[in-house]
Amino acid sequence: MTTSEPAGIRVSTLELFFDLVFVFTVTQLADALAHDLSPRGLIDATLILAVVWWMYSGYAWLTNAVAPTTTTRRTLLLAGMAGFLVMALAIPEAFGAYGWIFGVSYLLVNVVHSVLFLHAGPAAVRMMRTLGPLNLLAAALVLAGGLLPEPWRHLCWIAAPLVQITAGYVHPAEMHSISAGHFAERHSLVMIIAIGESIIAIGLGFREVHLDGGAILVAVLGLGIAYYLWWCYFAGDDKRAEHVLAGMSDPLRRARLALNAWGYGHVPMLLGIVVTAVGVKKTVGHAFEPLHWGPAFALSGGVALYLLGHAAFLRLLRLSGVWHRVAGAVLVLAVTPLGHLVAVAQLAAIPLIMAAGAIAEDLPRIRRLGMAEAIGDFGRNAG
């Protein structure tokens, strides 16, 4: 197996289409959590995201190794997309009446993934001898969870991601051939789509709300929070992360880094996006009213979870900015009581804290490069 960087390999439009279907789960999870903003609702959303993200990430690894360039591969990828779409539709009742529909769709997604990976060559066949059966075992557990009563339902759902985590470490990961540019770009695209989808999830909360000054203020401040979620991930760190992965020459270390940073490291960020969207959605129509503690914790907790997830991502890659993210998470959590006084105060404080963090993170570069060059550098990163 080689770890050299194939020239010019970038994400195809079909892969982007696949990502758009996958990210529909973000909208569905946000909607489900908004209807059950309780510890159990959060646990259920986390379990759903964990198993769904594992297979999305599996498809990102798949198309990194097997480009969808033939009719057969594209048709199989379409079948996988259909599975993701039906799973997303079943999410509101994944632990209820539609559990079996979610489970059957998830099993289909896993089968298609295994079949497609067998097209990647002899090394992939050897790798899938371990990874494939474990993935199918996890899918069978999800399906069993959709058919069994409690407490077996949740026990099966908890066991599934544990099997997947085990699979990540026991299969011969050094057999993967990773194109860093394609791999990092694929995950970057799904993150920006997820952040955009969160805006749509928030926007759906305005359907029956009179569009007055308070509602407009909530929309603008919600957009501000989404912008700084984007800034944390995309203001240069995404490219630096790609360079770190590309510079990793040992196949096993490269695969482990890809699994830990882009696989596990992205789960809290995506969950943070979902929870943040729920928190903002709960302020719609109540800008100048006190929030209940649940929505207030969702608003600050979602942003804090995202920041801590990105801090872990940077730490795994040995990149700077970790402590800025941790400090930002602490401060964002500290303003939770503001929402219990009046929603808009908390909603305004969060982007202000994130903006201050962005400025503080840029100050060393501003001093080092000079103001004019730093502004140009920021513009290039943002672009």
DAJOFEN-V690643 format. One record per helix or strand of 3 or more residues. SS is the DSSP state (~ for helix, > for strand). FROM is the first residue (numbers start at 1). TO is the last residue. If there is no record, write none. Layout:
ss->SS from->FROM to->TO
ss->SS from->FROM to->TO
This chain:
ss->~ from->13 to->35
ss->~ from->39 to->65
ss->~ from->71 to->93
ss->~ from->99 to->120
ss->~ from->122 to->147
ss->~ from->152 to->170
ss->~ from->173 to->175
ss->~ from->180 to->204
ss->~ from->213 to->234
ss->~ from->237 to->246
ss->~ from->251 to->283
ss->~ from->293 to->317
ss->~ from->322 to->334
ss->~ from->336 to->341
ss->~ from->343 to->369
ss->~ from->371 to->382
